[in-house]
Amino acid sequence: MSRPELIKQLKLKHPKLNRSQLELIIDTFFKCIVDALKEKKSVFLRGYGTFFIKEVKASANLRNPKTGELIYRPKRNKLRFRTSKKFKEFLNQ
């Protein structure tokens, strides 16, 4: 589902809110998630799951398959999402 589709769905459920208010709500929601993840905090959404940052170690033993040259990959952060048990059960019904 794209952002405009999400706004349309929210507009159907909450007709009293105008489009700019719905956009502000969505933007604020996702900005809060991004800000928390930048601070390396987990974001727990009850009933859906948890967003968290996982640090990937630096690695020097990678090779370019074409030339065989060693490649260094610095440590980096990876965004992960772990679904809740309730959400998994809902999806697998």
N, C-alpha and C positions, 0 to 999 in steps of 0.2 A: 504494500500500500504506500502510495506516495504522499507527500505533505498535503497537496491540494485535496486528495481523496480523504485524508484524515480530517481536514477542515470541513469538508462537505458532510461527513458522518457526524461530526460534533454539532454542526449547524442543524442537522435533522433532529438530534436529541435535545438540543438546547436552542430553540428558535429565538429566545429573547436576547441572546448574545449576538452582536454583529460580527462581521468577518474580521475586522481589525482586532477586536477583543480576543477572538479565538486564536488568531495568529500570535498575539502577544502571549497567551497562555501556553501555546505549544513551544514558542521560542524560549520562554522562561523555563519551562520544564526541561528541555534538552540542554539549555545553557547550564542549569544547576547540575545536571548529570556530568557534563563535560568538565565543569569547574572542580567537582569532587574528584573525578578521575585524574585530573592534572595534579591534584594534591596527593595522589596515590591512595585515595580512600575508596572503599567499596561502596557501591550503590545497590541497596537491597529493595526490590519492589515486591512486597508481599503478594504471594499468589502467582508471580511470574518468574522471578529469578533474580540473579545477582550479576551486576557488571563489576568487573575488577581488572586491575592491571597486573600482568605477569611479566616479570623481567626475564628476557632471554639472554643467556650468557654470551660473552664475547667468544669468538671462535677463530682460530688461526689455521685450522687443519682442513679448510675447504679448498677445493681445486676447481679451476676452470676446466671443464671437460674438453674444450677445444684445444687449449694450449698446454694444459697440465700445470699451469702456474698456480702457486699458493695464493689464496685470497684471504684477507683478514676481514672479519665481520665484527664490528664493535657491538657492545651490549646495547640492547634496545628494549623498549616496552611494547607489550602486545596487549590489545584489548581482548578480554575473554568474557563470555556470558555463560553462566551455569543456570539452567532452568530449575525451577522448584519441582518437588515431587508432584504437587497438585497439578501444575501445568503439564508435566509429562504424562500424567494419567489422563488428563483431558485430551491431549493430542493423540494418544494411543487407544482411544475408545473405538 
